[in-house]
């Protein structure tokens, strides 16, 4: 899981992922809550693309929860 800084205990488990039409994925940001991540994904989708999820192979923004490694 990603934290705010290397010295902090604050964990940001919710990631906004940009997926392009070819299936390539890029982490856009990490957030503390699902609600915050969904708001960012929605805003980014409105600004320049098809919105959250993928639509007809055009790509989009996804929200994923990153679980701690076992």
N, C-alpha and C positions, 0 to 999 in steps of 0.2 A: 504494500500500500504506500501511497505517496504521502509525505508529511509536509507541513508548511516550510520547515527548514530542517537541516540535519540535526539541530540541537533541540528541536521542539517535540513535544509529545502530541501535538495536534495532528490528527489524522484526517486526510481528505480521501475517503474511499469511493466517492462518486466521480466518475470520469465522463467527460463529453468527448466523444470520438467522431471525427469526420471520416466518412467512408465515401470514396469516389466511385464513379461508375465502373471502374475496373476491379473493385473490391479491395483496393488499398486502404489502409486505416491509419489515421494520425490522431494522437491525443491532443485535443485543443486545450483542455484545462481539467483541473481536479477541484472538487468541491466537498464541503462537509455534509451537505444534505441532498437528498434526491430532488427535492423541490427546487433548490437553487440550480442544480445541474439541468433540470428540465426547462427552467426559465431561460437559461443561457442557450440551450440547444434550440428552443423555439425562436428566440431572438435572432440567432445566427441563421436559422433556416429562412426566416422572413427576409433577412438582409441580402441573402445571396444564393438561394437555392430552393430545393423542393421541400424543405422542412425536416422534421425528425423522421428517422427511418429511411429506407431506400424506396424510390419510386421508379419503376421501369428501368433499372440499371443506371439511373442518373446520379446516384449517391445521396448523401444526406447526413444528418447528425443523429447520433445514437447516444443514449445514456446507459452506462454500465456500472455495476457495483464490483469493485475489486476486492476479493476476499484475501485475507492474510494467508501467506504460504504455510503449508503444513510442515 
